[in-house]
Amino acid sequence: MSHPHHQHPNKCLCPEKQVFDPPTRVYRDFYHPQIVEVIHPVEIVNRHHCVPVPKHVYCYTVRDEFCPSPIR
């Protein structure tokens, strides 16, 4: 006996129907380089220092000295 609800497995008794879920949001992030100037202030200070450096200076005096002559 064949029953009407038993049919070949490829045949469907119910008509097809579409049901939609609420949309799923998928984010695709794209990153792009953006130049950002980072300012680094630099202050240059020129410092001048006096440093003693020896410079040797000689003062000369000249004198004449007479010696007694030898007696003969």
Helices and strands as residue ranges (DSSP letters): none
